[in-house]
Every structure is written in structure tokens, then in C-alpha cells.
Amino acid sequence: FPSKTKPFTKMILMGKRLKKGGIMASNFKISTHFNSENVHFQLIGDFDGISAQKLLELLEKSCDGMHKIFIHTNCLKRIHPFGCNVFHKHLQGIKSSAMQIVFTGDHANRLAPQ
């Protein structure tokens, strides 16, 4: 995974088979941008349960030491209710008290925990 010390790093995750045997939506991608204290995740395509797991894994692995995490939702096409449920159920388990997650875009209200 890209180093947090680089001023700008971009990574795209496309639909692929995951370790647990599931397949995330074939059109789902996460574009990632790091700067000194923040990380931005641009979600693209369809958000389902496996996509939610992949986003949670990225949050857990790549956000240590980050002050703000921005999750941009404008490029999501469809949001499956099961994907939202998986994301909401597991987000609190990985979110530290110092971590501030900011949801932006047209679908922010569906992905942001209530």
C-alpha cells in the first residue's frame, strides 16, 4: 500500500476476487489520495457488501495517524442496502476517537452513520 509520506499517491482497486471468496461489484473502484494529514477515498461504481468490506479494510490499514478521512460519494452509481449495513455495522470497530471521517457528495447521507 502507498506510503503516507508521499505528498500524492493514487491507487485504484477494481472488482476482483477477495480472500474470503466473494466478488465485489465488477465496476467498483476506490481512488485514494494522501496528503500530509488527510486521506481522500473517491468511491466509484456500485457499492455492495464486498465493496463495503474493501473500504473498511482500507480505512483500517491506511488511516493510522491521519486526522481527517474524506469519503467522496459523487461517483457511486448504486448503493445496495446490504453494503450500507455492512459498512455501518463495522465502522465503529475500526474508527479511533482521533479519526474524523467526512462524507461528501450526493450519497453522503446514505453512507454516513446516523
BELZIBEL-V952669 format. One record per residue. RES is the residue in three letters. PHI is phi in whole degrees, -180 to 180 (999 if undefined). Layout:
RES,PHI
RES,PHI
This chain:
PHE,999
PRO,-59
SER,-70
LYS,-76
THR,-81
LYS,-74
PRO,-67
PHE,-147
THR,-139
LYS,-125
MET,-137
ILE,-118
LEU,-108
MET,-110
GLY,-53
LYS,-156
ARG,-71
LEU,-102
LYS,-55
LYS,-82
GLY,93
GLY,-81
ILE,-123
MET,-80
ALA,-47
SER,-65
ASN,-103
PHE,-85
LYS,-141
ILE,-126
SER,-97
THR,-119
HIS,-131
PHE,-107
ASN,-132
SER,-55
GLU,-127
ASN,-130
VAL,-133
HIS,-119
PHE,-114
GLN,-99
LEU,-90
ILE,-131
GLY,102
ASP,-99
PHE,-103
ASP,-121
GLY,-63
ILE,-70
SER,-62
ALA,-62
GLN,-62
LYS,-65
LEU,-64
LEU,-62
GLU,-61
LEU,-63
LEU,-60
GLU,-68
LYS,-85
SER,-114
CYS,-108
ASP,-63
GLY,86
MET,-85
HIS,-83
LYS,-129
ILE,-119
PHE,-103
ILE,-115
HIS,-95
THR,-114
ASN,-59
CYS,-95
LEU,-77
LYS,-90
ARG,-133
ILE,-122
HIS,-79
PRO,-54
PHE,-63
GLY,-61
CYS,-62
ASN,-61
VAL,-61
PHE,-62
HIS,-64
LYS,-64
HIS,-104
LEU,-62
GLN,-64
GLY,-70
ILE,-111
LYS,-82
SER,-86
SER,-67
ALA,-83
MET,-87
GLN,-109
ILE,-105
VAL,-116
PHE,-98
THR,-128
GLY,100
ASP,-61
HIS,-107
ALA,-57
ASN,-66
ARG,-81
LEU,-91
ALA,-69
PRO,-62
GLN,-80
